[in-house]
């Protein structure tokens, strides 16, 4: 029973944190692309 609840908790934790993680990495990649494009222009 305890292992089942732990598994449910882990899956829900991953489910809720993965969109936040993807959002953070998208912002970082966007900032790096803008940074390199800005350096190339100057």
Secondary structure as the mmCIF struct_conf table of DSSP 4:
data_model
#
loop_
_struct_conf.conf_type_id
_struct_conf.id
_struct_conf.beg_label_comp_id
_struct_conf.beg_label_asym_id
_struct_conf.beg_label_seq_id
_struct_conf.end_label_comp_id
_struct_conf.end_label_asym_id
_struct_conf.end_label_seq_id
HELX_RH_AL_P HELX_RH_AL_P1 UNK A 2 UNK A 41
#
